[in-house]
Amino acid sequence: MCEYNRVTVHIRLAVDMSKVPELLLPSVDKGRQEMLASLMITVEESRQTSQLLLSPRMQIIVGEDCRVPNLQSRDAQDMNLAEYVAHVKKLLNARIRLVS
């Protein structure tokens, strides 16, 4: 018998898009104040991974190369889950400010 222990958490992040120029927003999104991004965190035995999931529209705005720090990296290692999520949201907002 094989034991398989895995926990996956999806966290939805509302990102303020009010400062993004309308030129960069697809026509269906003009006037929207926020868009949703999703952070997927998986814990499997001693391995922890995180992945930022963006809609195609959001990828156009923040860029396809937008990555989140690995949960086991030095930067994220000492953070609890709430701090890590806040850090990811701060990274997304910084990316939005660059575009704005």
Order of alpha helices (4+ residues) and beta strands (2+ residues): beta-beta-beta-alpha-alpha-alpha
